[in-house]
Every structure is written in C-alpha cells, then in structure tokens.
C-alpha cells in the first residue's frame, strides 16, 4: 500500500489517474484483505489530497484524473456503507468530499 500511496502523491495527472485505475481494479478483483488494507487512514487521506489537488487544476488531464478518482470513491462509499464500522475511512472520505462540494455524478 505504501507504493500506491506514494504514487497518489505524484503531481502528474497521468500517474495519479493510472494509479486510481489500478486501485479500482485491485478493489474489484481482490478480497477482504485488500479492502482492509485500503481502509488505512493514511492511504485514504492521500487519496483525498490527490482528488482535491487535481480538482482545483485546469486542463483535461487533471479533470480526467479527478473524474476517475471521484467515480471510484463514490462507488466505494456507497458499496461499503452497510459495513461502515468496518470500513470507516473509505466511507468517511466519500462523505467528506461530498460535503466539500466536489462534483460527484448523480446516480
């Protein structure tokens, strides 16, 4: 998880966008152990920081990285909501970003 967290701290929208896609693939294809590791407070904080950073920057690449990340966080936040006590940091990031007014898609 450290390497993924390090990639999320990159200032390159391509690196962060591809890292987000990789994390999305891992969440979909790995089990509860990966979900528990991803629920780490530092990891979720870094993910939130990356989303905030790229959402404030102009340009299509920044928007693409932000859109990928927001889609993932929204789907995780809603999927893990019934198990909020177990996956608190994932669900909390989703609701925190919603409160901050980031542009999630309406479902």
LINJO-V508711 format. One record per helix or strand of 2 or more residues. SS is the DSSP state (~ for helix, > for strand). FROM is the first residue (numbers start at 0). LEN is the number of residues. Records with the same first field share a line. If there is no record, write none. Layout:
# LINJO-V508711
SS=FROM-LEN / FROM-LEN
This chain:
# LINJO-V508711
~=1-7 / 12-17 / 31-7 / 40-15 / 59-20 / 80-3 / 87-12
